[in-house]
Each structure stands twice: as C-alpha cells, then as structure tokens.
Amino acid sequence: MMMKTIKISVSTHNVLSELASKKDTFDDVINHLIDYYKEHEEFSDEEAEFYNKEIETFENGNLNNVSEITLDELDERITLLEQAIKHR
C-alpha cells in the first residue's frame, strides 16, 4: 500500500493518540472517525438539497405545502424520527 505524509498540529496528534488503542495506527483511528462520521451524518447530500429547496420555497412565501400542527404533535413526530434514526 502506498503511503502519504500529512501535516497535523501537535494538539491534533495528541488527540489522535488518545483515541488510539495500543495496536491502532493513526490511519486506523482516522478511518474509524471517517466511518463514524458517515454513519452519523444527519443528511445525505440529496436530503440536504431537498430540505434547502423547501426552506427557500417557504422563505419566498410559498406556503402551499405548509400545515399547522400543535406542539404535542410536533413532539410526537420528533420522537418517531429519533426512533427511526436509532434503528438505521
């Protein structure tokens, strides 16, 4: 495998060292962090684009797809979404 050298600050080096077990390389730690980020990313690029377009539509005054809900209904929807995210 080809290797590349990267420059990191001493503080970043220290944090990576703290995250690594004795058998882990920095490459292992960085790959674990990348995997974690990908698994816990809130939105895919496509989802983010969709939501940004919806927000822009709303901000421009187009309220065709807007409905009113109570705070209790909102709490219930949030709970359901959180449960769905946990079971991904």
C-alpha positions, 0 to 999 in steps of 0.5 A: 500500500502506498503511503502519504505524509500529512501535516497535523498540529501537535494538539491534533496528534495528541488527540489522535493518540488518545483515541488510539488503542495500543495496536491502532495506527493513526490511519486506523483511528482516522478511518474509524472517525471517517466511518463514524462520521458517515454513519452519523451524518444527519443528511445525505447530500440529496436530503440536504438539497431537498430540505434547502429547496423547501426552506427557500420555497417557504422563505419566498412565501410559498406556503402551499405545502405548509400545515399547522400542527400543535406542539404535542404533535410536533413532539410526537413526530420528533420522537418517531424520527429519533426512533427511526434514526436509532434503528438505521 
